[in-house]
Amino acid sequence: MKILIATKNLGKVKEIEALSEEFFPLEEMSFLLLKSFEKQIEVEENGCSFYENAYIKAREYSRFYKMPVIADDSGLVVPALKGEPGIYSSRYAGENAKDEENIEKLLFHLKDIKEKKAYFQCSAVFYASEKVVFHTEGRLIGEIIHEKRGEKGFGYDPVFFLPEKQMTLAEISLKEKNQISHRRQAFYSLFEKIKQWRENESF
Ligand code: IMP
């Protein structure tokens, strides 16, 4: 089976490929990347939720390239800030904002707020046709701290504290992060669904 991974982020591609090997023998599954196509399309992420954005991407790429597609959308949710930065996580401080600028804005808004609970959310969607669509969610719960800690990871990792590990996501190894991340949880459940669908289909 061939699936297109609708992301330009190579780190994500590697994570998805590695996870797929836990479900399917290598010869059964191959992934295509957006950059392998001559014709490129821009898909506007104009949904109102992580799910809608992931769904729009999966559906549009699948219709255009005529093949099954996996897409995801993720971000940081802070309940005390009414869910901000949410689907605007990557551009919280403006279009093309740097990670540090997004973090600065987040800490500024949280400076007088005691409740620091937050979570990363990931929605993953598999779209093979109008009738074959699977959707899963993953969530990693933690707290926002006021000083950046650690050099690893990306995005909001340096201020995302894991109470059970007493470390931020930027302090733990990438391997450890990939075992607990919101993306892993969402993609793991997605592959479970794809596997079940494939098994039932062959009867
Ligand atoms: P995307 O779904 O990969 O486009 O991620 C959207 C944005 O959410 C990123 O640019 C980050 O700001 C934030 N984000 C998503 N996942 C993570 C994570 O694992 N660590 C830190 N920030 C993340």
Boltz pocket constraint, residues with backbone or C-beta under 6 A from the ligand:
constraints:
  - pocket:
      binder: B
      contacts: [[A, 9], [A, 72], [A, 73], [A, 74], [A, 75], [A, 76], [A, 86], [A, 89], [A, 90], [A, 120], [A, 121], [A, 153], [A, 154], [A, 155], [A, 156], [A, 157], [A, 169], [A, 181]]
      max_distance: 6.0
